[in-house]
Amino acid sequence: MPHRYQLNSEQLAELDSLDYCQNGFSLRQVQKGGAVNTSYSLTTPSNRFFMKTFESDQVNQLARQHLFDVQKKIWQKGMACEPVYLSTTAGFQLDAWVECHTLVDSKMDNESKARTLANTLYTIHGLRITDHVLDLPAQWAGYLAQLPQEQYSAERKEAKKLASSWYATPEDELVFCHNDLSFEHVTTNTPQLIFDWEYCALSNRYFDLAACIDVNKLMPQEHACLLSSYAQHAKLPLSLVMEKTTQMLPLVSLTSRLWYAVANQLATSQSASGDKLSG
């Protein structure tokens, strides 16, 4: 069972200093918090919290205090769990523990799950939350700066070509987006809660739809259910939703490929470093 020694000394010292943990605490790893981050159930004699450590910040630096504040606004609107504490070094976050099931656990068929995703995205896009506008080409540039130039020359050309599509986003297509809405992030509770807001921003609504298709590996029929249901909720022509989402799929694919390339490079580097230390 994962225990205290899995955290680094700074994280442990900070937890030990918190009023929440003054009478002791235990940790149990509950899932991977995405492809890199790790999540725990943190239990004290009087309470229980969801704890996530932010290993992904080695891939791309996120404004954790800003994201904590945005999550608090979303919680106040009833769509996120309550953010309780952000570490002083932004290395981890504590949220209120929520007993729940997600779409992954649901017995509904995948087309019904796709329709649920569509309704969820439509609801998120209607949130009136002021946030920064996502600069996706700048994000690509940050990833590419960490990767070998010659090995990723094709991706550099692709990023340059696709940047114009991103910057051409009309103002009425910029809405508050989740940008990583997987089955694991959507509860089947009433009221529904959404997890993992670390990539939220004002963004292109069709990029959010395309990202949802990509992260959930939706099959064509499920893909069609998502878009038709979203078009119906948003009162938009289905042909427009299909066209605009299709235009965003290459941007989502490039973003995903670059993110995983940096993450894998870091993992390889850390593994090699560990081998040297152990050897």
Secondary structure, 3 states (H helix, E strand, C coil): CCCHHHCCHHHHHHHHHCHHHCCCCEEEEEEEECCCEEEEEEECCCCEEEEEECHHHHCCCCCHHHHHHHHHHHHHCCCCCCEEEECCCCCEEEEECCCCCECCCCCCCHHHHHHHHHHHHHHHHCCCCCCCECCHHHHHHHHHCCCCCCCCHHHHHHHHHHHHHHHCCCHHHEEEECCCCCHHHEECCCCCCECCCCCCEEEEHHHHHHHHHHHCCCCHHHHHHHHHHHHHHHCCCHHHHHHHHHHHHHHHHHHHHHHHHHHHHHHHHHHHHHHHHHC
